[in-house]
């Protein structure tokens, strides 16, 4: 299932700088808008990986996942 987020961006001294409006703490930059999109996706994926690694192992081992429609 695809997820959609709002990328807010602006130009700052020739760089495209942006953040995911729906995901606090995910910021990045790029020399072009396409590069910013790639970099913001990398930043999002790194954040997701770090969140999963931050859980204690005992909790991770007991976790289960199901898909729900929102």
PDB file of N, CA, C and O in Angstrom:
ATOM      1  N   UNK A   1       0.846  -1.170   0.000  1.00  0.00           N
ATOM      2  CA  UNK A   1       0.000   0.000   0.000  1.00  0.00           C
ATOM      3  C   UNK A   1       0.899   1.243   0.000  1.00  0.00           C
ATOM      4  O   UNK A   1       1.814   1.358   0.815  1.00  0.00           O
ATOM      5  N   UNK A   2       0.633   2.142  -0.898  1.00  0.00           N
ATOM      6  CA  UNK A   2       1.415   3.368  -1.009  1.00  0.00           C
ATOM      7  C   UNK A   2       1.000   4.353   0.079  1.00  0.00           C
ATOM      8  O   UNK A   2      -0.170   4.435   0.456  1.00  0.00           O
ATOM      9  N   UNK A   3       1.975   5.089   0.569  1.00  0.00           N
ATOM     10  CA  UNK A   3       1.716   6.160   1.535  1.00  0.00           C
ATOM     11  C   UNK A   3       1.971   7.473   0.827  1.00  0.00           C
ATOM     12  O   UNK A   3       2.873   7.570  -0.005  1.00  0.00           O
ATOM     13  N   UNK A   4       1.196   8.464   1.144  1.00  0.00           N
ATOM     14  CA  UNK A   4       1.363   9.780   0.544  1.00  0.00           C
ATOM     15  C   UNK A   4       1.565  10.812   1.640  1.00  0.00           C
ATOM     16  O   UNK A   4       0.830  10.844   2.626  1.00  0.00           O
ATOM     17  N   UNK A   5       2.575  11.656   1.451  1.00  0.00           N
ATOM     18  CA  UNK A   5       2.879  12.715   2.398  1.00  0.00           C
ATOM     19  C   UNK A   5       2.995  14.030   1.643  1.00  0.00           C
ATOM     20  O   UNK A   5       3.206  14.046   0.430  1.00  0.00           O
ATOM     21  N   UNK A   6       2.857  15.114   2.361  1.00  0.00           N
ATOM     22  CA  UNK A   6       3.006  16.444   1.777  1.00  0.00           C
ATOM     23  C   UNK A   6       4.439  16.919   1.994  1.00  0.00           C
ATOM     24  O   UNK A   6       4.911  17.005   3.127  1.00  0.00           O
ATOM     25  N   UNK A   7       5.122  17.225   0.895  1.00  0.00           N
ATOM     26  CA  UNK A   7       6.476  17.770   0.957  1.00  0.00           C
ATOM     27  C   UNK A   7       6.379  19.282   0.831  1.00  0.00           C
ATOM     28  O   UNK A   7       6.002  19.803  -0.219  1.00  0.00           O
ATOM     29  N   UNK A   8       6.718  19.975   1.895  1.00  0.00           N
ATOM     30  CA  UNK A   8       6.803  21.442   1.848  1.00  0.00           C
ATOM     31  C   UNK A   8       8.253  21.793   1.539  1.00  0.00           C
ATOM     32  O   UNK A   8       9.167  21.249   2.159  1.00  0.00           O
ATOM     33  N   UNK A   9       8.472  22.688   0.595  1.00  0.00           N
ATOM     34  CA  UNK A   9       9.851  23.030   0.253  1.00  0.00           C
ATOM     35  C   UNK A   9       9.974  24.508  -0.085  1.00  0.00           C
ATOM     36  O   UNK A   9       8.992  25.190  -0.379  1.00  0.00           O
ATOM     37  N   UNK A  10      11.218  24.979  -0.033  1.00  0.00           N
ATOM     38  CA  UNK A  10      11.528  26.369  -0.334  1.00  0.00           C
ATOM     39  C   UNK A  10      12.956  26.437  -0.838  1.00  0.00           C
ATOM     40  O   UNK A  10      13.728  25.494  -0.663  1.00  0.00           O
ATOM     41  N   UNK A  11      13.305  27.537  -1.457  1.00  0.00           N
ATOM     42  CA  UNK A  11      14.673  27.762  -1.929  1.00  0.00           C
ATOM     43  C   UNK A  11      15.434  28.548  -0.873  1.00  0.00           C
ATOM     44  O   UNK A  11      14.936  29.543  -0.347  1.00  0.00           O
ATOM     45  N   UNK A  12      16.641  28.094  -0.571  1.00  0.00           N
ATOM     46  CA  UNK A  12      17.486  28.760   0.413  1.00  0.00           C
ATOM     47  C   UNK A  12      18.906  28.791  -0.141  1.00  0.00           C
ATOM     48  O   UNK A  12      19.597  27.772  -0.155  1.00  0.00           O
ATOM     49  N   UNK A  13      19.330  29.952  -0.591  1.00  0.00           N
ATOM     50  CA  UNK A  13      20.663  30.149  -1.162  1.00  0.00           C
ATOM     51  C   UNK A  13      20.949  29.149  -2.278  1.00  0.00           C
ATOM     52  O   UNK A  13      22.034  28.572  -2.346  1.00  0.00           O
ATOM     53  N   UNK A  14      19.962  28.950  -3.151  1.00  0.00           N
ATOM     54  CA  UNK A  14      20.128  28.086  -4.307  1.00  0.00           C
ATOM     55  C   UNK A  14      19.853  26.613  -4.060  1.00  0.00           C
ATOM     56  O   UNK A  14      19.940  25.816  -4.993  1.00  0.00           O
ATOM     57  N   UNK A  15      19.526  26.229  -2.841  1.00  0.00           N
ATOM     58  CA  UNK A  15      19.220  24.840  -2.497  1.00  0.00           C
ATOM     59  C   UNK A  15      17.727  24.689  -2.259  1.00  0.00           C
ATOM     60  O   UNK A  15      17.078  25.576  -1.705  1.00  0.00           O
ATOM     61  N   UNK A  16      17.193  23.553  -2.684  1.00  0.00           N
ATOM     62  CA  UNK A  16      15.820  23.195  -2.338  1.00  0.00           C
ATOM     63  C   UNK A  16      15.865  22.524  -0.966  1.00  0.00           C
ATOM     64  O   UNK A  16      16.525  21.502  -0.783  1.00  0.00           O
ATOM     65  N   UNK A  17      15.166  23.104  -0.027  1.00  0.00           N
ATOM     66  CA  UNK A  17      15.117  22.591   1.342  1.00  0.00           C
ATOM     67  C   UNK A  17      13.671  22.229   1.628  1.00  0.00           C
ATOM     68  O   UNK A  17      12.758  22.968   1.259  1.00  0.00           O
ATOM     69  N   UNK A  18      13.457  21.095   2.284  1.00  0.00           N
ATOM     70  CA  UNK A  18      12.079  20.692   2.515  1.00  0.00           C
ATOM     71  C   UNK A  18      11.905  19.805   3.724  1.00  0.00           C
ATOM     72  O   UNK A  18      12.861  19.329   4.337  1.00  0.00           O
ATOM     73  N   UNK A  19      10.624  19.604   4.043  1.00  0.00           N
ATOM     74  CA  UNK A  19      10.256  18.733   5.155  1.00  0.00           C
ATOM     75  C   UNK A  19       8.981  17.999   4.802  1.00  0.00           C
ATOM     76  O   UNK A  19       8.184  18.471   3.992  1.00  0.00           O
ATOM     77  N   UNK A  20       8.793  16.849   5.410  1.00  0.00           N
ATOM     78  CA  UNK A  20       7.529  16.146   5.277  1.00  0.00           C
ATOM     79  C   UNK A  20       6.581  16.723   6.316  1.00  0.00           C
ATOM     80  O   UNK A  20       6.783  16.551   7.518  1.00  0.00           O
ATOM     81  N   UNK A  21       5.565  17.395   5.854  1.00  0.00           N
ATOM     82  CA  UNK A  21       4.631  18.078   6.744  1.00  0.00           C
ATOM     83  C   UNK A  21       3.943  17.101   7.693  1.00  0.00           C
ATOM     84  O   UNK A  21       3.645  17.449   8.835  1.00  0.00           O
ATOM     85  N   UNK A  22       3.690  15.882   7.224  1.00  0.00           N
ATOM     86  CA  UNK A  22       2.937  14.894   7.998  1.00  0.00           C
ATOM     87  C   UNK A  22       3.814  14.058   8.926  1.00  0.00           C
ATOM     88  O   UNK A  22       3.293  13.291   9.735  1.00  0.00           O
ATOM     89  N   UNK A  23       5.144  14.195   8.822  1.00  0.00           N
ATOM     90  CA  UNK A  23       6.054  13.374   9.622  1.00  0.00           C
ATOM     91  C   UNK A  23       7.076  14.296  10.295  1.00  0.00           C
ATOM     92  O   UNK A  23       8.071  14.670   9.673  1.00  0.00           O
ATOM     93  N   UNK A  24       6.840  14.663  11.551  1.00  0.00           N
ATOM     94  CA  UNK A  24       7.757  15.584  12.224  1.00  0.00           C
ATOM     95  C   UNK A  24       9.198  15.075  12.240  1.00  0.00           C
ATOM     96  O   UNK A  24       9.448  13.894  12.483  1.00  0.00           O
ATOM     97  N   UNK A  25      10.129  15.972  11.980  1.00  0.00           N
ATOM     98  CA  UNK A  25      11.543  15.646  12.068  1.00  0.00           C
ATOM     99  C   UNK A  25      12.189  15.165  10.787  1.00  0.00           C
ATOM    100  O   UNK A  25      13.389  14.893  10.779  1.00  0.00           O
ATOM    101  N   UNK A  26      11.438  15.051   9.700  1.00  0.00           N
ATOM    102  CA  UNK A  26      12.026  14.598   8.438  1.00  0.00           C
ATOM    103  C   UNK A  26      12.263  15.814   7.547  1.00  0.00           C
ATOM    104  O   UNK A  26      11.337  16.353   6.942  1.00  0.00           O
ATOM    105  N   UNK A  27      13.528  16.233   7.483  1.00  0.00           N
ATOM    106  CA  UNK A  27      13.974  17.364   6.677  1.00  0.00           C
ATOM    107  C   UNK A  27      15.089  16.903   5.762  1.00  0.00           C
ATOM    108  O   UNK A  27      15.774  15.927   6.070  1.00  0.00           O
ATOM    109  N   UNK A  28      15.286  17.585   4.639  1.00  0.00           N
ATOM    110  CA  UNK A  28      16.428  17.311   3.775  1.00  0.00           C
ATOM    111  C   UNK A  28      16.609  18.478   2.811  1.00  0.00           C
ATOM    112  O   UNK A  28      15.901  19.483   2.887  1.00  0.00           O
ATOM    113  N   UNK A  29      17.569  18.324   1.904  1.00  0.00           N
ATOM    114  CA  UNK A  29      17.825  19.354   0.907  1.00  0.00           C
ATOM    115  C   UNK A  29      18.382  18.711  -0.349  1.00  0.00           C
ATOM    116  O   UNK A  29      18.778  17.545  -0.337  1.00  0.00           O
ATOM    117  N   UNK A  30      18.412  19.471  -1.431  1.00  0.00           N
ATOM    118  CA  UNK A  30      18.972  18.984  -2.684  1.00  0.00           C
ATOM    119  C   UNK A  30      19.228  20.147  -3.623  1.00  0.00           C
ATOM    120  O   UNK A  30      18.657  21.226  -3.461  1.00  0.00           O
ATOM    121  N   UNK A  31      20.079  19.927  -4.592  1.00  0.00           N
ATOM    122  CA  UNK A  31      20.378  20.982  -5.552  1.00  0.00           C
ATOM    123  C   UNK A  31      19.244  21.174  -6.544  1.00  0.00           C
ATOM    124  O   UNK A  31      19.116  22.239  -7.147  1.00  0.00           O
ATOM    125  N   UNK A  32      18.407  20.128  -6.716  1.00  0.00           N
ATOM    126  CA  UNK A  32      17.229  20.217  -7.578  1.00  0.00           C
ATOM    127  C   UNK A  32      16.032  19.679  -6.801  1.00  0.00           C
ATOM    128  O   UNK A  32      16.195  19.050  -5.755  1.00  0.00           O
ATOM    129  N   UNK A  33      14.844  19.927  -7.310  1.00  0.00           N
ATOM    130  CA  UNK A  33      13.647  19.407  -6.662  1.00  0.00           C
ATOM    131  C   UNK A  33      13.643  17.879  -6.686  1.00  0.00           C
ATOM    132  O   UNK A  33      13.235  17.247  -5.712  1.00  0.00           O
ATOM    133  N   UNK A  34      14.088  17.292  -7.773  1.00  0.00           N
ATOM    134  CA  UNK A  34      14.156  15.814  -7.859  1.00  0.00           C
ATOM    135  C   UNK A  34      15.128  15.251  -6.820  1.00  0.00           C
ATOM    136  O   UNK A  34      14.842  14.238  -6.181  1.00  0.00           O
ATOM    137  N   UNK A  35      16.273  15.910  -6.654  1.00  0.00           N
ATOM    138  CA  UNK A  35      17.242  15.458  -5.660  1.00  0.00           C
ATOM    139  C   UNK A  35      16.659  15.600  -4.252  1.00  0.00           C
ATOM    140  O   UNK A  35      16.868  14.732  -3.404  1.00  0.00           O
ATOM    141  N   UNK A  36      15.940  16.676  -4.004  1.00  0.00           N
ATOM    142  CA  UNK A  36      15.282  16.843  -2.702  1.00  0.00           C
ATOM    143  C   UNK A  36      14.301  15.700  -2.455  1.00  0.00           C
ATOM    144  O   UNK A  36      14.269  15.142  -1.358  1.00  0.00           O
ATOM    145  N   UNK A  37      13.501  15.347  -3.463  1.00  0.00           N
ATOM    146  CA  UNK A  37      12.542  14.239  -3.310  1.00  0.00           C
ATOM    147  C   UNK A  37      13.259  12.936  -2.952  1.00  0.00           C
ATOM    148  O   UNK A  37      12.813  12.201  -2.071  1.00  0.00           O
ATOM    149  N   UNK A  38      14.364  12.652  -3.633  1.00  0.00           N
ATOM    150  CA  UNK A  38      15.134  11.434  -3.340  1.00  0.00           C
ATOM    151  C   UNK A  38      15.698  11.484  -1.919  1.00  0.00           C
ATOM    152  O   UNK A  38      15.633  10.499  -1.184  1.00  0.00           O
ATOM    153  N   UNK A  39      16.252  12.639  -1.538  1.00  0.00           N
ATOM    154  CA  UNK A  39      16.874  12.771  -0.229  1.00  0.00           C
ATOM    155  C   UNK A  39      15.843  12.720   0.901  1.00  0.00           C
ATOM    156  O   UNK A  39      16.122  12.169   1.966  1.00  0.00           O
ATOM    157  N   UNK A  40      14.670  13.284   0.680  1.00  0.00           N
ATOM    158  CA  UNK A  40      13.638  13.265   1.717  1.00  0.00           C
ATOM    159  C   UNK A  40      13.126  11.840   1.915  1.00  0.00           C
ATOM    160  O   UNK A  40      12.797  11.448   3.035  1.00  0.00           O
ATOM    161  N   UNK A  41      13.058  11.064   0.833  1.00  0.00           N
ATOM    162  CA  UNK A  41      12.663   9.657   0.941  1.00  0.00           C
ATOM    163  C   UNK A  41      13.707   8.873   1.735  1.00  0.00           C
ATOM    164  O   UNK A  41      13.356   8.049   2.579  1.00  0.00           O
ATOM    165  N   UNK A  42      14.991   9.129   1.465  1.00  0.00           N
ATOM    166  CA  UNK A  42      16.060   8.486   2.239  1.00  0.00           C
ATOM    167  C   UNK A  42      15.965   8.846   3.717  1.00  0.00           C
ATOM    168  O   UNK A  42      16.104   7.979   4.580  1.00  0.00           O
ATOM    169  N   UNK A  43      15.727  10.128   4.011  1.00  0.00           N
ATOM    170  CA  UNK A  43      15.611  10.573   5.398  1.00  0.00           C
ATOM    171  C   UNK A  43      14.435   9.889   6.091  1.00  0.00           C
ATOM    172  O   UNK A  43      14.546   9.476   7.245  1.00  0.00           O
ATOM    173  N   UNK A  44      13.317   9.771   5.392  1.00  0.00           N
ATOM    174  CA  UNK A  44      12.138   9.098   5.945  1.00  0.00           C
ATOM    175  C   UNK A  44      12.452   7.630   6.243  1.00  0.00           C
ATOM    176  O   UNK A  44      12.143   7.134   7.327  1.00  0.00           O
ATOM    177  N   UNK A  45      13.061   6.946   5.287  1.00  0.00           N
ATOM    178  CA  UNK A  45      13.384   5.527   5.483  1.00  0.00           C
ATOM    179  C   UNK A  45      14.367   5.322   6.633  1.00  0.00           C
ATOM    180  O   UNK A  45      14.225   4.363   7.391  1.00  0.00           O
ATOM    181  N   UNK A  46      15.355   6.197   6.780  1.00  0.00           N
ATOM    182  CA  UNK A  46      16.289   6.104   7.899  1.00  0.00           C
ATOM    183  C   UNK A  46      15.574   6.296   9.230  1.00  0.00           C
ATOM    184  O   UNK A  46      15.862   5.599  10.202  1.00  0.00           O
ATOM    185  N   UNK A  47      14.644   7.241   9.271  1.00  0.00           N
ATOM    186  CA  UNK A  47      13.900   7.482  10.502  1.00  0.00           C
ATOM    187  C   UNK A  47      13.074   6.257  10.886  1.00  0.00           C
ATOM    188  O   UNK A  47      13.027   5.882  12.058  1.00  0.00           O
ATOM    189  N   UNK A  48      12.423   5.634   9.905  1.00  0.00           N
ATOM    190  CA  UNK A  48      11.613   4.449  10.164  1.00  0.00           C
ATOM    191  C   UNK A  48      12.493   3.317  10.700  1.00  0.00           C
ATOM    192  O   UNK A  48      12.118   2.645  11.661  1.00  0.00           O
ATOM    193  N   UNK A  49      13.653   3.103  10.091  1.00  0.00           N
ATOM    194  CA  UNK A  49      14.569   2.057  10.546  1.00  0.00           C
ATOM    195  C   UNK A  49      15.036   2.320  11.965  1.00  0.00           C
ATOM    196  O   UNK A  49      15.088   1.396  12.777  1.00  0.00           O
ATOM    197  N   UNK A  50      15.381   3.572  12.284  1.00  0.00           N
ATOM    198  CA  UNK A  50      15.849   3.909  13.626  1.00  0.00           C
ATOM    199  C   UNK A  50      14.748   3.708  14.656  1.00  0.00           C
ATOM    200  O   UNK A  50      15.021   3.244  15.763  1.00  0.00           O
ATOM    201  N   UNK A  51      13.512   4.046  14.315  1.00  0.00           N
ATOM    202  CA  UNK A  51      12.401   3.843  15.240  1.00  0.00           C
ATOM    203  C   UNK A  51      12.245   2.368  15.581  1.00  0.00           C
ATOM    204  O   UNK A  51      12.035   2.022  16.743  1.00  0.00           O
ATOM    205  N   UNK A  52      12.344   1.498  14.585  1.00  0.00           N
ATOM    206  CA  UNK A  52      12.204   0.062  14.823  1.00  0.00           C
ATOM    207  C   UNK A  52      13.360  -0.469  15.663  1.00  0.00           C
ATOM    208  O   UNK A  52      13.153  -1.321  16.526  1.00  0.00           O
ATOM    209  N   UNK A  53      14.574   0.022  15.422  1.00  0.00           N
ATOM    210  CA  UNK A  53      15.734  -0.435  16.175  1.00  0.00           C
ATOM    211  C   UNK A  53      15.711   0.069  17.611  1.00  0.00           C
ATOM    212  O   UNK A  53      16.322  -0.548  18.484  1.00  0.00           O
ATOM    213  N   UNK A  54      15.021   1.175  17.874  1.00  0.00           N
ATOM    214  CA  UNK A  54      14.987   1.754  19.208  1.00  0.00           C
ATOM    215  C   UNK A  54      14.123   0.942  20.173  1.00  0.00           C
ATOM    216  O   UNK A  54      14.282   1.059  21.388  1.00  0.00           O
ATOM    217  N   UNK A  55      13.216   0.125  19.652  1.00  0.00           N
ATOM    218  CA  UNK A  55      12.380  -0.693  20.524  1.00  0.00           C
ATOM    219  C   UNK A  55      13.227  -1.762  21.191  1.00  0.00           C
ATOM    220  O   UNK A  55      14.080  -2.371  20.546  1.00  0.00           O
ATOM    221  N   UNK A  56      12.999  -1.995  22.472  1.00  0.00           N
ATOM    222  CA  UNK A  56      13.729  -3.103  23.116  1.00  0.00           C
ATOM    223  C   UNK A  56      13.426  -4.419  22.412  1.00  0.00           C
ATOM    224  O   UNK A  56      12.315  -4.633  21.927  1.00  0.00           O
ATOM    225  N   UNK A  57      14.414  -5.288  22.361  1.00  0.00           N
ATOM    226  CA  UNK A  57      14.268  -6.560  21.649  1.00  0.00           C
ATOM    227  C   UNK A  57      13.093  -7.372  22.179  1.00  0.00           C
ATOM    228  O   UNK A  57      12.394  -8.014  21.396  1.00  0.00           O
ATOM    229  N   UNK A  58      12.864  -7.359  23.466  1.00  0.00           N
ATOM    230  CA  UNK A  58      11.776  -8.154  24.054  1.00  0.00           C
ATOM    231  C   UNK A  58      10.417  -7.699  23.498  1.00  0.00           C
ATOM    232  O   UNK A  58       9.516  -8.518  23.317  1.00  0.00           O
ATOM    233  N   UNK A  59      10.273  -6.406  23.229  1.00  0.00           N
ATOM    234  CA  UNK A  59       9.023  -5.899  22.647  1.00  0.00           C
ATOM    235  C   UNK A  59       8.952  -6.262  21.175  1.00  0.00           C
ATOM    236  O   UNK A  59       7.908  -6.701  20.694  1.00  0.00           O
ATOM    237  N   UNK A  60      10.065  -6.081  20.447  1.00  0.00           N
ATOM    238  CA  UNK A  60      10.078  -6.404  19.016  1.00  0.00           C
ATOM    239  C   UNK A  60       9.730  -7.861  18.764  1.00  0.00           C
ATOM    240  O   UNK A  60       9.031  -8.174  17.801  1.00  0.00           O
ATOM    241  N   UNK A  61      10.213  -8.756  19.625  1.00  0.00           N
ATOM    242  CA  UNK A  61       9.956 -10.183  19.447  1.00  0.00           C
ATOM    243  C   UNK A  61       8.482 -10.529  19.640  1.00  0.00           C
ATOM    244  O   UNK A  61       8.006 -11.519  19.084  1.00  0.00           O
ATOM    245  N   UNK A  62       7.761  -9.740  20.410  1.00  0.00           N
ATOM    246  CA  UNK A  62       6.352 -10.020  20.690  1.00  0.00           C
ATOM    247  C   UNK A  62       5.402  -9.304  19.738  1.00  0.00           C
ATOM    248  O   UNK A  62       4.203  -9.586  19.727  1.00  0.00           O
ATOM    249  N   UNK A  63       5.925  -8.387  18.949  1.00  0.00           N
ATOM    250  CA  UNK A  63       5.082  -7.583  18.080  1.00  0.00           C
ATOM    251  C   UNK A  63       4.552  -8.391  16.912  1.00  0.00           C
ATOM    252  O   UNK A  63       5.234  -9.263  16.373  1.00  0.00           O
ATOM    253  N   UNK A  64       3.334  -8.086  16.537  1.00  0.00           N
ATOM    254  CA  UNK A  64       2.722  -8.665  15.360  1.00  0.00           C
ATOM    255  C   UNK A  64       2.202  -7.514  14.501  1.00  0.00           C
ATOM    256  O   UNK A  64       1.961  -6.414  14.999  1.00  0.00           O
ATOM    257  N   UNK A  65       2.035  -7.778  13.221  1.00  0.00           N
ATOM    258  CA  UNK A  65       1.542  -6.741  12.318  1.00  0.00           C
ATOM    259  C   UNK A  65       0.357  -7.260  11.531  1.00  0.00           C
ATOM    260  O   UNK A  65       0.328  -8.417  11.112  1.00  0.00           O
ATOM    261  N   UNK A  66      -0.613  -6.396  11.338  1.00  0.00           N
ATOM    262  CA  UNK A  66      -1.711  -6.687  10.446  1.00  0.00           C
ATOM    263  C   UNK A  66      -1.958  -5.448   9.589  1.00  0.00           C
ATOM    264  O   UNK A  66      -1.623  -4.337   9.998  1.00  0.00           O
ATOM    265  N   UNK A  67      -2.531  -5.626   8.421  1.00  0.00           N
ATOM    266  CA  UNK A  67      -2.860  -4.491   7.565  1.00  0.00           C
ATOM    267  C   UNK A  67      -4.281  -4.061   7.847  1.00  0.00           C
ATOM    268  O   UNK A  67      -5.188  -4.889   7.940  1.00  0.00           O
ATOM    269  N   UNK A  68      -4.467  -2.768   7.982  1.00  0.00           N
ATOM    270  CA  UNK A  68      -5.815  -2.224   8.141  1.00  0.00           C
ATOM    271  C   UNK A  68      -6.032  -1.125   7.125  1.00  0.00           C
ATOM    272  O   UNK A  68      -5.089  -0.456   6.702  1.00  0.00           O
ATOM    273  N   UNK A  69      -7.249  -0.950   6.748  1.00  0.00           N
ATOM    274  CA  UNK A  69      -7.588   0.111   5.797  1.00  0.00           C
ATOM    275  C   UNK A  69      -8.056   1.323   6.586  1.00  0.00           C
ATOM    276  O   UNK A  69      -8.898   1.222   7.478  1.00  0.00           O
ATOM    277  N   UNK A  70      -7.495   2.459   6.237  1.00  0.00           N
ATOM    278  CA  UNK A  70      -7.847   3.694   6.933  1.00  0.00           C
ATOM    279  C   UNK A  70      -8.620   4.590   5.991  1.00  0.00           C
ATOM    280  O   UNK A  70      -9.018   5.690   6.373  1.00  0.00           O
TER     281      UNK A  70
END
